[in-house]
């Protein structure tokens, strides 16, 4: 099993939006960064656990836990001109962008705020905390994942 973190601006899609979906499952679509796409397409596997991070808010934080329920498959929003992030280069025969399906496991009653994460020496080297890292999908080491779980208990 691998561990991941996905970022979303709550004004676009929040963990509460995920909780309101049928079966609390949603396709993680709209990713338009090649490195993040590679993680979605090539590395995220069914059963992997995913930390859900709210970004671009006054107190950014890891707010919940999800699980991958469907491995990478072509993102149809890339081929939809009315979608938020269409890409005419992506076609059914040659998809460029991929998505996975995520299912909510739980919303944390005590989110792990970014400023708290930055102060925790156990999280040294975590991709989320590295200066300039703007990826919306990133791997998390098992040690970092376990440390974060202790912060949200």
C-alpha positions as CSV (number, residue, x, y, z in Angstrom):
1,X,0.0,0.0,0.0
2,X,1.2,3.5,-0.8
3,X,0.1,6.8,0.7
4,X,-0.8,10.0,-1.0
5,X,-1.9,13.6,-0.5
6,X,-4.3,15.4,-2.8
7,X,-5.0,19.2,-2.6
8,X,-8.2,20.9,-3.4
9,X,-9.4,24.5,-2.9
10,X,-12.7,24.1,-0.9
11,X,-14.3,26.7,-3.1
12,X,-13.9,24.3,-6.0
13,X,-14.3,20.9,-4.2
14,X,-14.2,20.3,-0.5
15,X,-14.2,17.2,1.7
16,X,-17.8,18.1,2.6
17,X,-18.6,18.0,-1.2
18,X,-17.1,14.5,-1.2
19,X,-19.1,13.5,1.8
20,X,-22.3,14.6,0.0
21,X,-21.6,12.4,-3.1
22,X,-23.4,9.1,-3.6
23,X,-21.4,6.4,-1.9
24,X,-19.0,9.3,-0.8
25,X,-17.0,8.6,-3.9
26,X,-15.8,10.9,-6.7
27,X,-13.5,10.9,-9.6
28,X,-10.4,13.0,-8.9
29,X,-10.4,14.9,-12.2
30,X,-9.1,18.1,-13.6
31,X,-5.4,17.5,-12.8
32,X,-3.3,19.3,-15.5
33,X,0.2,18.8,-14.3
34,X,2.3,16.1,-15.9
35,X,4.0,14.9,-12.7
36,X,0.7,14.7,-10.8
37,X,-0.8,13.0,-13.9
38,X,1.9,10.4,-13.7
39,X,1.1,9.6,-10.1
40,X,-2.6,9.2,-10.9
41,X,-1.9,7.2,-14.0
42,X,1.0,5.0,-13.1
43,X,1.3,4.8,-9.3
44,X,-1.9,5.2,-7.4
45,X,-3.4,1.7,-6.7
46,X,-6.8,0.5,-5.4
47,X,-6.7,0.5,-1.6
48,X,-4.0,3.2,-1.3
49,X,-4.8,5.8,1.4
50,X,-5.0,9.4,0.5
51,X,-4.8,12.5,2.8
52,X,-7.2,15.2,1.7
53,X,-5.8,18.7,2.0
54,X,-7.7,22.0,1.8
55,X,-5.5,24.7,0.1
56,X,-5.9,28.4,-0.6
57,X,-7.8,29.2,2.6
58,X,-6.8,31.2,5.7
59,X,-5.6,28.0,7.5
60,X,-4.7,25.3,5.0
61,X,-4.9,21.9,6.5
62,X,-5.2,18.1,6.0
63,X,-8.9,17.6,6.7
64,X,-9.6,14.0,6.0
65,X,-8.7,10.5,4.7
66,X,-9.8,8.8,1.5
67,X,-9.1,5.6,-0.3
68,X,-8.4,4.9,-4.0
69,X,-11.3,2.8,-5.2
70,X,-10.5,2.9,-9.0
71,X,-7.0,3.1,-10.5
72,X,-6.0,5.6,-13.1
73,X,-8.2,6.0,-16.2
74,X,-8.6,8.7,-18.8
75,X,-10.1,12.0,-17.5
76,X,-13.1,12.8,-19.7
77,X,-13.2,16.4,-18.5
78,X,-10.1,17.1,-20.7
79,X,-12.3,16.4,-23.8
80,X,-15.2,18.4,-22.6
81,X,-15.1,22.0,-23.8
82,X,-17.5,23.1,-21.1
83,X,-15.3,21.7,-18.3
84,X,-13.2,23.9,-16.1
85,X,-9.9,22.6,-17.6
86,X,-10.4,21.3,-21.2
87,X,-7.5,20.2,-23.3
88,X,-8.2,19.7,-27.0
89,X,-5.0,17.7,-27.4
90,X,-6.5,14.9,-25.3
91,X,-8.6,12.6,-27.3
92,X,-10.4,9.3,-26.6
93,X,-7.7,7.5,-28.7
94,X,-4.8,9.4,-27.2
95,X,-5.8,10.6,-23.7
96,X,-3.3,12.9,-22.0
97,X,-4.9,13.4,-18.6
98,X,-5.9,10.7,-16.0
99,X,-8.0,10.5,-12.9
100,X,-8.6,8.0,-10.0
101,X,-11.7,7.5,-8.0
102,X,-11.5,8.4,-4.3
103,X,-13.9,7.3,-1.5
104,X,-14.1,9.2,1.8
105,X,-12.9,7.2,4.8
106,X,-13.4,9.9,7.3
107,X,-13.3,13.7,8.0
108,X,-10.8,14.5,10.7
109,X,-12.5,16.2,13.7
110,X,-9.1,17.9,14.4
111,X,-7.5,18.9,11.0
112,X,-3.7,19.1,10.8
113,X,-3.0,22.8,9.9
114,X,-0.1,23.6,7.7
115,X,1.6,25.7,10.4
116,X,1.4,22.7,12.7
117,X,2.9,20.4,10.0
118,X,5.8,22.8,9.4
119,X,6.6,22.7,13.1
120,X,6.7,18.9,13.5
121,X,10.2,17.6,13.2
122,X,8.8,14.1,12.2
123,X,7.6,15.6,8.9
124,X,11.0,16.9,7.8
125,X,11.3,16.2,4.1
126,X,7.6,15.9,3.4
127,X,6.9,17.0,-0.2
128,X,3.9,19.2,0.9
129,X,6.3,21.2,3.1
130,X,9.0,21.8,0.6
131,X,9.3,25.4,-0.7
132,X,7.7,25.9,-4.1
133,X,5.9,22.5,-4.3
134,X,2.6,23.2,-5.9
135,X,1.7,19.6,-7.0
136,X,-2.0,18.8,-6.4
137,X,-1.2,15.0,-6.1
138,X,1.9,13.8,-4.3
139,X,3.3,10.7,-2.5
140,X,3.6,10.6,1.3
141,X,6.0,8.3,3.0
142,X,4.6,5.7,5.5
143,X,6.4,7.4,8.4
144,X,5.0,10.9,7.5
145,X,1.5,9.3,7.0
146,X,1.6,7.7,10.5
147,X,2.9,11.0,12.0
148,X,0.0,12.9,10.5
149,X,-2.5,10.4,11.8
150,X,-1.2,11.1,15.4
151,X,-1.8,14.8,14.8
152,X,-5.5,14.3,13.8
153,X,-6.5,11.8,16.6
